[in-house]
Amino acid sequence: MTGNPRDDADFTDQGAAKHPYQFIQTSQLGQVHLVGHSSGGGISFYMALEHTEIVKTLTVLSAGPQMPPAGEGPTQFDAILAKCPPDPASYEHRKCWLLALAHTEETFPPAYAAADEYMGNLRKAVETRRRMDAMRAARPGWPDQENDAYREQAWEKARSGVLQMPILLFTAKQDTLSWDAAEPHAMMRRELGFFDIVGTKNPRVSMIVINEAGHFPYREHPEEFNADLMQFIDFESGHR
Amino acid sequence: MTIPWSNPGWHTVYARSTLWTLALSLCGLASGADDAAGQASVSPTASVAGLEAKFVDVEGVRTRFYEYGEGEPMVLVHGGGRGTTSSANNWSPVIPLLAKRFHVFAVDKSAAGMTGNPKDDNDLSREGEVKHMYQFIRTLQLGQIHLVGHSSGGALVFYLAVEHPEIVRTLTVVAHGPGMPAADDGPSKHDLAEATTCKAPQTTYEGRKCRLELLAHTPNTFDEEFQRADGWMADLPKSRQARAKYAARNAQQQGRQQEDYRQRMWDRARNEGLRVPVLIYAAKQDTLTWDADAPNAMMRGELGFFDIVGAKNPRVKMIVVNEAGHFPYREHPERFGADVTHFIEFWNSH
């Protein structure tokens, strides 16, 4: 339900990372425990790099586009998505997309997809798509080129040790986004590659992989996720 | 007579000198390997870090263990073995931490540490190790336990959980090596390092010390006291006998038997499903799980094992820690203790 950025250029990842920072400043939260999921994990990572002083701990959930690839070819998710109804704005497509990422049919109740569709059809969302399409037409390669370049820079900064706060990578074994379609099981290359980037000069990086969960482990195993997140924060708070 | 320990390579000299060992044993001097500089000797029970060792007869095999703490029983099983290197001493940094919450038993495996050799040479196999550990648990009447195994001890506890699920409350396997699918198609980073760096064979103290140091991530992972006790235990007559007997067995047949056993255990875990919570604990810089061709470890072995134990068991979790090698519980004992405790406590209440 959040509005669009004023500047079209802020539809990139770099632009998107400014918004949570401003939210935190506007709400005067001080230092925060930052938790991001999927592409939100990547945005949180970027925000943490730009503003290390306000991030106490960083938790990145599941694989996202800001991580290294799952393999050489398409992911299991790509393979499933190819069979979904084509119109991305339709309820059927959204439901199919969510099912491709979920591990269970109950992960997203019907009301969720309905709310998703509602928000996706608001005037401001229609406006988002219109503005982004216009940008793509005006600038070939946008936003991917910008996003890729920014990602490379971010990886370099992370490798050099800019992030020294405790970092938890929390993910699930049946996440189709981390699963090379050519392999029988997910081998978590995205998360492990990301581990290597943020862990190059930061000893306080760890990863947890849980079972029987897809791209939304915190929806499918909320108690386990919660307990692990609390444990991570409590342990690191007691061992500065 | 000239004391051979006065030169820096005394370990090697001592290791190669069978007659010296026998003589010292007979004179009752084997319990104190003093060097000419009068440095600390190895305790008669080869214990370290001020721990007090106990012994129990397990079907005729004198078995050493450490016992600390109160609460639900937990058994810690070390790696290495068969008269080579490693013992319950490996767990010394975490025993006091885990003992705050559990009744901890850290035990020397069959033919390892200070524990005697099996009566039947065929029990020098992994199956024999499993049998001995099961009988240890039964002898002490521990009931249902939290099992924690490291490296080949991790393979052991996995097999034990498959064979005797009724006695296992939770299963934690740490960097468990031979029980996992292959990490790679070729040699691991460790294999290459050992081949080029460790000149002395694995049957000598120098060779073993070299291997241990390569598997560690820091120079402080193994202190002097540990190394002395480890070397001393590995040079006991019973340890040499275990190595000699194991080496005398047909290597191909032994390898095939071990592989068949492992495959049967994998099939059972996949098909029947392990019904206990499983924690797979690994470290990002464990060179044993690092494909020599890869810039970083990609945990293929652990992830393959995850798929096996997780096939019909939702309660499987893997934790990967950073800046640690093959002995993460020695290098980050507080983190390890907290993680294992949290894992057990969560499943106890869910």
Interface residues (C-beta under 8 A of the other chain):
Chain A: K173 P184 H185 A186 M187 M188 R189 L192 G193 F195 D196 G199 N202 P203 R204 V205 S206 M207 I208 V209 I210 N211 E212 E223 E224 A227 D228 Q231 F235 H239
Chain B: K284 P295 N296 M298 M299 R300 L303 G304 F306 D307 G310 N313 P314 R315 V316 K317 M318 I319 V320 V321 N322 E323 E334 R335 A338 D339 H342 F346 H350
